[in-house]
Amino acid sequence: MSLPPPLPLSEAWARLLDAAEPLGAEEVPAEQAVGRYLAGDLHARRTQPAADLSAMDGYAIRAGDERGPWTVVGDSAAGHPYPHEPAPGEAVRLSTGALMPPGTALVLVQENASRAGASLSLNGAGAPSPAHIRRTGFDFRAGDVVLPAGIRIGAGQLAAAISAGHGVLTVGRLPRVAILDSGDELASDPAMCLAHQIPASNGAMLAAMCAPLAASVTRIGPVADEPAALASALGQAREADVLVTSGGVSVGDHDLVRPALETWSATIDFWRVAIKPGKPLLVARRGEQWILGLPGNPVSSYVTAFLFVLPLLRRLAGASRESALSAALTAPLAGALPATGNRREFVRAQLDPGGSLVPLGQQDSSALATLAVANALIDRATGSPAAAPGDTASFYWLPNGGIA
């Protein structure tokens, strides 16, 4: 069998994300949009702040009336404005966030004031200033783009959207995901695992990674290495927007997923990527459905899910092409790394409290104990020379074990 040459990672990413398009949009209450991607630019429906506000506790003073003394004639509190214009020589007590009274243009901060009853004067520490006023529209004005299309809604974006007058947001539709793990060696009950078996952990791992980016995640399997069993399992996934398989995509006698997909009328876009771990990755389409075949070794399955499945789900859910991929960071190495070969390598590591990357010792693609303690994935280019402690390395942060 003549095998296709593995694709460089950058080319594989381009082929995947250039072909992927958002699935569509739907309106949801703003507070239910957290974790979703905005389907279009969000324009402010109101100006924030809508009027000049005090940024400090203190006193509102008229322009040209900076020297005092003054008589305090009222209070302006947040949500309870003082409605009258003070006369020269008069001041209004302010709380932070209060509306500036009509005709006032300066704030005497509380720390710079001396007050006895209604009598107010300077204490010598500073004069009234316009610097402590939050001007109308300094945050945004009605019509401004507050959030761009494709941004993921988090706590800060939610606050901005609500402040801009939006109680409902239009976000990308989340994909429906089916996860199928196959292999005669897989035991569905981890407490009943014979010597020739291993617990079927990949399906649960992949479901946990996908769940925050999916409308639903359906688990199928473990499925036996038999064409009829695989055909039946694939039939259960026909309604999914994305089918993720684990195992059976390499070139062994029992690797039957690729021929099963071809029998199922799936068209393979590419197979094999020049990465370590994870070279046997497969990407296919069946109509509008995306199919990603991941290797069965658990770390290979994890790495390829992180590099391909999660970016695809982000893009389908409405992320911009650029933000679908995880952002690469840099940090110094705390340990040495050997030279790389003809594949781009991803090394499990810990980012220590001092900000250095500690490569973990066991890098076998079946070693889950190493994966469980890793919070970083070092990215080493093809043909990289050996790296020494202190050298700068590129890495991906794995918050919550890489769950999106």
N, C-alpha and C positions, 0 to 999 in steps of 0.2 A: 504493500500500500504506500503510495507516494503522499507524504504529508505536506500541507502548505507551510511555508515559512511563517514563524510567529510574527505577528504585527508589532511594531513599536507601540508602546503605551500611548504616546501622544496621538498616533494615527487611529488607534482603536477608540480612544475617547472622542476624537473628531467624528468618526463614522457613526458612533452611537448618538452623540448629542446633536449633530447636524441633522439627523433624521428624525429626532424626537421633537414633538410639538405638544404644547399643553392640551389637556383633554377637554377644556371648556371651562365655563365659569358658573358660579352660583352665588346667590346672596345668602348671607348668614348673619345673625346678630353679632355685633362687634366682639362681644366677650367670648363668643364661640369660634372666633377667627384666629385665635392664638395658635401658632404653628402652621398656619396656612399662608399661601403666597397671594399677594394682591394682584388682581387680574388687570388692573389699569391704574394710571396715575390717580392719586387721591387729591382732590382739590378742596381747599378749606371753604366751608360754608359760612364761616364767621371770622372776625378779626380777633386776634389774641395778643395782648389784652385788648378788650373793646374800648378802654379809656385809660388815661394816665393813672397809674397806681403807685402807692408808696412801697418802696423796697425795704423800708426799715420802720421800726417803731420810732416815733418822734412827733414833730409838729409841722403842720403846713403853714408856710409863710408866703406873703405876696412878694413878687419881684420888686426890687427897690426898697424893701422894708427889712433889710438884713441885720440892722444893728440892734433893734429892740430898744427898750423892753416891750413886751406884748401882754395883752390880756387874752387868756384862753376862753373862747366863747362856745366851744362845743367839741364833739368827738366824731371822728369818721373811722368806723371799724370795718373790717372785711365783711361784706354783705349788708352793711348798714351805713350808707354814705351820709355825710353832712350836706344838706341841700342848699345852704346859703353861701353867698360870697362874703368872706370876712372883710371888714373895713381895714384901712391902714392902722397898724398898731395892734391888730387882733391876730390870733393864731388859733388853729384847730388841732386838737390832739389826734394823732394818727396811730393806727396799728398796721403791721406789715400786711400788705395786700389790700389796704383800704383805698377807695377812690379818692383822688385828690379833689378837694373842694373847688368850686368855681372860683376863678381869679387867682388861685395860688400856683406858684411855680417853683418853690424851693422847699426843701425838707431840712429841718433842724433835728438831727438825730438825738435820741434821748440821752446818750452819753455826753453830749455837748451842751445840755440844757440844765438850767437851775430853775426850780419851780417852787413857789410858796403860795398855796391856794390857787387863785386864778392868775397870779402874777408870774410871768415867764421871762427869763433873761439868759444871756450867754454865760457860760461858766469859764470861758477862756480857752477851752480845749478845741474849739472849731466853730465855724460859721455855717449858716444855712447854705445848702448847695442843691443844684438841680441833679447832681450825680446820683442821688438816691431815689430817682423816679423811674419806674418802668413805663416807657412811653407806649402810647397806643400803637399796636401792630408790630412791636419790636420782635415778637416771636414769629408771627405770620399774619398775613392779611387775607381777607376773603378773596378767593380765586387763586391763591398761591398753591403750587404743588407741595403738599406736606409730605407725602410718601410716594416714591416712584413705583411704577408697575414692576412686579417680579420680586419685591422685597418680602421677606418672611416676617410675619407679624409676631413680635414678642411683646413683653410687658411695656417697653418704652414706646413701640409703634402703636400699641393699643391705646395708650394714654394720649398720644398725639392725635390719633384718629378721632377719639371721642372729643377731645378739646377742639378739634376742627369742626365739630358739629355732626359727626357721623355715628349713628347708633346701629347701622347696618353696613356691612362691607361686602364688596364683590370680590370673591376669591376663586382661585383655581379649584376645579373639581379634583378630589383625591382619587388616585387609582385603586382599583380592586386588585389584590395580590393573592396568588395561589403559590404555595411552597410545597414542592414535592421532593422528598428525599428517598433515595433508592439504594439497595444493596442487600444481598443475602446475609451479610454479617451484622446487620443492624437489629438490635433488640428494642422493642417499643417500651418495655418495662425495665428501667435502669436497675431495679432491685432484683430482677430475674435475668441475669446476663451470664451466659455460659462462657467457657474459656475461648471458644472460637468466635465469640460475638463481641460487639462493642455497643454501648448505649447509643440510641439514635438522638444525639444532641444537636445535630446541625439544623434540623427543622425548627426546633425551639429557639436556637440562637438567631437564625435568619428572621424568624417571625418577630422576635424582640427588636431587631435592627430596623425592620420595615414598618412596624406598627405606627410610629408617630407620623409617617408620611403616607399612610394608606387609609382608605375608607373602610376596608375590611381586609383581613388576612385569613385565608383558608389553608389549613394544614392537610396534606395528603401523604399518607405513608406511615412508616417506611414500606416501600414497595419492593417486591422480590425482583431479582435480575432475570425476568422472563418477559419476552415480547408481549404476551397476552396481558400480563399484569400491568406492564407499562402502558399499553394501549388503553386499558380500562381507566388507569389513573389519569392519563392525559385527557380523557373524555370528561372527567370530573372538573377539569380546569378550563373548560372551553369559554366560560363567561368572564374570566379574569382579564383585566387589562394587561397585567404582567404575570407571567409564569416564571418562577425561579425553581430550577431543579438543582439538586446537590448529589453529586456522584454519577458515575457512568458516562463521563464525557471524554475519557482518555482513549487509549488505543488498545487496551487489553481485550481478551476474548469475552470478558463479562461486562464490558462497557457498552451498553445497549441503548443509552439514551439518545445519542445522535441518530442512529438508524431509526429508532422509534419516532423521533421528531420528523424525520424525512418521510416516513410512512404516513404520518399524521398531516402531511401536506404543508409542513413548515419549511420556509426557505432560509437556509443558513446564510447570514451576512458575513460573519467571519468566525474562525475557530483557531484558537491558540494565540496567545499574546506573550511577548517576550518579557515576562515578569517572573520573579521568584519571591514567594511561592505563587502558584496560580496559573501556570502556563496553559493548561487545557481549557481555559474559559471559552465558552461558545455563546454567540449572539445570533438569534434567529427571529423571524417574523412569521406569523400565521394570520394573514389578513391584517387587521389593526392591532392584533395582540403581539406584545413583545415577549420573547422567551430568552432567558439568560440561563445557560447551563454552567453551573459552578463545579469545580472539582470536589471530590468527596472528602479529602483530608480536611479536618475541621479548620485549621489555620488558613489553608488555601481558600476554603469556602468563605471564611470571614474576610480575608483580605480582598478577594474579588468582589464580595458584596459591598465592602466599603468603597472600593474604587469604581464599581460599575453599577450595582443595583441601586445604591442610595442616590448617586447623581441622576440616574434615569428617573427614579421616583420623584425627585425634586423637580426635574424639568417637566415631567408630565403633570405635576401638581401646580405648575405655573411659575417656577423659578426662572429667572433669566438664564440664558446660555452660560454666562460668565459665572453666576453664583451657584450653578448646579454642582460644580466641583467643590470639594472641600478646599479651604485656603491652606496653602503651605506656609509654615513658619520656619524660623532658623534658631539654632541654639548651639553652644559649644558641646563637644563630646566630652564625656567623663571617662571614656574607655576607648581602646583601640578597635578598629574594624579592618578586616582583610580587604584586599582588592576585589572588585567585582568582575564577573565574566561578561558573557554576551546577553545577559538579561538584567533588567532594572530590578534591584532588590529592595525589599521592604523588611526592615529589621524591627522586631518588637523591642521596646525600650521603656524605661521610666524617666520622666522628667522630674528631677529631684527638686527639693525646695529652693536650692540655690540657682535653679534655671539651667542646669546642665543635663544632657542626655546620657543616661546610663544604659548601654546595650545589655540586654539580658542574655544569659549564657546559653540556654537551650533554645535553638531556633528551628528544630525539626517541625515539619508542617503538621504533625499530629499532636504537638505538645500544648495541651490546653492549660496546664498550670502556668506556663509562661504567658500565654495570652490573657489569663485572668488577672495578672498583676500589671500588665502593660497599660500605660496611659499615653503612649506615643508610638508612632510608626515612622521609623527613620526611612527616608527615601534616598536611595543611592543609585546614581545614574549608571548606565551600562559602561563598562571599561573604566570605572573609577579606581585610582590608585589606593593603596592602603591608607587608612586615616589614623591619626594619632590623637591622644587626648589633647583637648584644646582646639582642635580643628572645628570649623563651623560645619554643621550638618543641617540639611533640610529635613523637616519632619511634619507629620500630621498629628494633631492632638486628638486623642480618643476620649472625649468626655463621656462618662457613663458607659465605658466599654464600647464606644463607637455607635451607641444608639442615637439616632438623629434628633 
